[in-house]
Amino acid sequence: MGYSAITTGQFVQIHQKSATLADRALALGIDLFIISAYIAGGYYLIIKMRDFNWARPSDTVFYVLFLLIPTFYFLIFEIFTNGQTIGKRLMHIRVAMKDSTPPTLGAYLLRWVIMPVDVFITGGLGAIFIVCTKHHQRLGDLAAGTIVIKEQNFKHLQINLDEFNYLAHDYQPTYPQAADLSLEQINIISRTLDDIKNRHKRMEQLAMKVHTMLQIAPNKEESNEDFLRTIIRDYQYYALVD
């Protein structure tokens, strides 16, 4: 199963677990079964109406109304149920933008328009793209900038993003020099803090380098780890307020 590492403009790095081809195929199978059952039930109803001469609209109006739900099934469900069809809900997956935010109406429309090409017209070309692309995206996803992710991971992402809300309110940065760092440099600091092997030695070396580069006098009461974490928080603060 693929993981998508996304870094937002506010340097919130999120790791999303992409839905597999099997997840998406099973969800699609469930949805197509529901659509088929609806069509079969509707066809049975049409026959009964004819047999018993029940009152009904004209044939053209009736068939247009009858076909609306199968035609717009995926679009309507994904728009109004937060990126999920019935099949996706049962498989615990959903559509999201690559930065984990809910898709826009335009993104949903683009995915829906291209879906026939992905699934039906080309005989399943979208499946090849899902297997071969980094974030397991079909053509519609690539065009719309969306991915399909595991739902439990999506909820976790929302919690992660909420943890950074304080940065935009009453947070007071300690080191204004942190704003001068690049995203790549902050990423190095973050990886060092997450590293287990030779962690303390690497933090000491990196903290010394950051002190020198930003011309910040070391504070004996602040550990190397606390200093580096403060640098990251300060960088995030300035990225948010800019």
FENUR-V928927 format. One record per residue. N is the residue number from 1. RES is the residue in one small letter. D_FIRST is the distance of its C-alpha to the first C-alpha in whole Angstrom. Layout:
n=N res=RES d_first=D_FIRST
n=N res=RES d_first=D_FIRST
This chain:
n=1 res=m d_first=0
n=2 res=g d_first=4
n=3 res=y d_first=7
n=4 res=s d_first=10
n=5 res=a d_first=13
n=6 res=i d_first=16
n=7 res=t d_first=20
n=8 res=t d_first=22
n=9 res=g d_first=26
n=10 res=q d_first=27
n=11 res=f d_first=25
n=12 res=v d_first=22
n=13 res=q d_first=19
n=14 res=i d_first=16
n=15 res=h d_first=12
n=16 res=q d_first=10
n=17 res=k d_first=7
n=18 res=s d_first=7
n=19 res=a d_first=7
n=20 res=t d_first=6
n=21 res=l d_first=9
n=22 res=a d_first=10
n=23 res=d d_first=10
n=24 res=r d_first=12
n=25 res=a d_first=14
n=26 res=l d_first=15
n=27 res=a d_first=16
n=28 res=l d_first=18
n=29 res=g d_first=20
n=30 res=i d_first=21
n=31 res=d d_first=22
n=32 res=l d_first=24
n=33 res=f d_first=26
n=34 res=i d_first=27
n=35 res=i d_first=29
n=36 res=s d_first=30
n=37 res=a d_first=32
n=38 res=y d_first=33
n=39 res=i d_first=35
n=40 res=a d_first=36
n=41 res=g d_first=37
n=42 res=g d_first=39
n=43 res=y d_first=40
n=44 res=y d_first=42
n=45 res=l d_first=43
n=46 res=i d_first=45
n=47 res=i d_first=47
n=48 res=k d_first=48
n=49 res=m d_first=49
n=50 res=r d_first=51
n=51 res=d d_first=52
n=52 res=f d_first=54
n=53 res=n d_first=55
n=54 res=w d_first=53
n=55 res=a d_first=53
n=56 res=r d_first=50
n=57 res=p d_first=50
n=58 res=s d_first=50
n=59 res=d d_first=48
n=60 res=t d_first=47
n=61 res=v d_first=46
n=62 res=f d_first=45
n=63 res=y d_first=42
n=64 res=v d_first=41
n=65 res=l d_first=40
n=66 res=f d_first=39
n=67 res=l d_first=36
n=68 res=l d_first=35
n=69 res=i d_first=33
n=70 res=p d_first=31
n=71 res=t d_first=31
n=72 res=f d_first=30
n=73 res=y d_first=28
n=74 res=f d_first=24
n=75 res=l d_first=26
n=76 res=i d_first=28
n=77 res=f d_first=25
n=78 res=e d_first=23
n=79 res=i d_first=26
n=80 res=f d_first=28
n=81 res=t d_first=25
n=82 res=n d_first=23
n=83 res=g d_first=20
n=84 res=q d_first=20
n=85 res=t d_first=21
n=86 res=i d_first=22
n=87 res=g d_first=19
n=88 res=k d_first=17
n=89 res=r d_first=19
n=90 res=l d_first=18
n=91 res=m d_first=15
n=92 res=h d_first=15
n=93 res=i d_first=13
n=94 res=r d_first=15
n=95 res=v d_first=16
n=96 res=a d_first=17
n=97 res=m d_first=18
n=98 res=k d_first=16
n=99 res=d d_first=19
n=100 res=s d_first=18
n=101 res=t d_first=21
n=102 res=p d_first=22
n=103 res=p d_first=22
n=104 res=t d_first=26
n=105 res=l d_first=28
n=106 res=g d_first=28
n=107 res=a d_first=24
n=108 res=y d_first=24
n=109 res=l d_first=27
n=110 res=l d_first=25
n=111 res=r d_first=22
n=112 res=w d_first=25
n=113 res=v d_first=27
n=114 res=i d_first=24
n=115 res=m d_first=23
n=116 res=p d_first=25
n=117 res=v d_first=25
n=118 res=d d_first=21
n=119 res=v d_first=21
n=120 res=f d_first=25
n=121 res=i d_first=27
n=122 res=t d_first=25
n=123 res=g d_first=24
n=124 res=g d_first=20
n=125 res=l d_first=20
n=126 res=g d_first=17
n=127 res=a d_first=15
n=128 res=i d_first=15
n=129 res=f d_first=15
n=130 res=i d_first=11
n=131 res=v d_first=10
n=132 res=c d_first=12
n=133 res=t d_first=12
n=134 res=k d_first=11
n=135 res=h d_first=10
n=136 res=h d_first=9
n=137 res=q d_first=13
n=138 res=r d_first=16
n=139 res=l d_first=19
n=140 res=g d_first=20
n=141 res=d d_first=17
n=142 res=l d_first=18
n=143 res=a d_first=22
n=144 res=a d_first=22
n=145 res=g d_first=20
n=146 res=t d_first=17
n=147 res=i d_first=13
n=148 res=v d_first=12
n=149 res=i d_first=10
n=150 res=k d_first=10
n=151 res=e d_first=14
n=152 res=q d_first=14
n=153 res=n d_first=13
n=154 res=f d_first=15
n=155 res=k d_first=18
n=156 res=h d_first=17
n=157 res=l d_first=17
n=158 res=q d_first=21
n=159 res=i d_first=22
n=160 res=n d_first=21
n=161 res=l d_first=23
n=162 res=d d_first=26
n=163 res=e d_first=26
n=164 res=f d_first=28
n=165 res=n d_first=30
n=166 res=y d_first=33
n=167 res=l d_first=33
n=168 res=a d_first=34
n=169 res=h d_first=37
n=170 res=d d_first=39
n=171 res=y d_first=38
n=172 res=q d_first=40
n=173 res=p d_first=39
n=174 res=t d_first=40
n=175 res=y d_first=40
n=176 res=p d_first=40
n=177 res=q d_first=40
n=178 res=a d_first=36
n=179 res=a d_first=36
n=180 res=d d_first=37
n=181 res=l d_first=34
n=182 res=s d_first=31
n=183 res=l d_first=27
n=184 res=e d_first=27
n=185 res=q d_first=29
n=186 res=i d_first=28
n=187 res=n d_first=24
n=188 res=i d_first=26
n=189 res=i d_first=27
n=190 res=s d_first=24
n=191 res=r d_first=22
n=192 res=t d_first=26
n=193 res=l d_first=26
n=194 res=d d_first=22
n=195 res=d d_first=23
n=196 res=i d_first=24
n=197 res=k d_first=26
n=198 res=n d_first=29
n=199 res=r d_first=29
n=200 res=h d_first=32
n=201 res=k d_first=34
n=202 res=r d_first=31
n=203 res=m d_first=32
n=204 res=e d_first=36
n=205 res=q d_first=36
n=206 res=l d_first=33
n=207 res=a d_first=36
n=208 res=m d_first=39
n=209 res=k d_first=37
n=210 res=v d_first=37
n=211 res=h d_first=40
n=212 res=t d_first=42
n=213 res=m d_first=40
n=214 res=l d_first=40
n=215 res=q d_first=44
n=216 res=i d_first=43
n=217 res=a d_first=45
n=218 res=p d_first=44
n=219 res=n d_first=44
n=220 res=k d_first=45
n=221 res=e d_first=44
n=222 res=e d_first=40
n=223 res=s d_first=38
n=224 res=n d_first=36
n=225 res=e d_first=33
n=226 res=d d_first=34
n=227 res=f d_first=36
n=228 res=l d_first=32
n=229 res=r d_first=31
n=230 res=t d_first=34
n=231 res=i d_first=33
n=232 res=i d_first=30
n=233 res=r d_first=31
n=234 res=d d_first=34
n=235 res=y d_first=32
n=236 res=q d_first=30
n=237 res=y d_first=33
n=238 res=y d_first=35
n=239 res=a d_first=32
n=240 res=l d_first=32
n=241 res=v d_first=36
n=242 res=d d_first=36
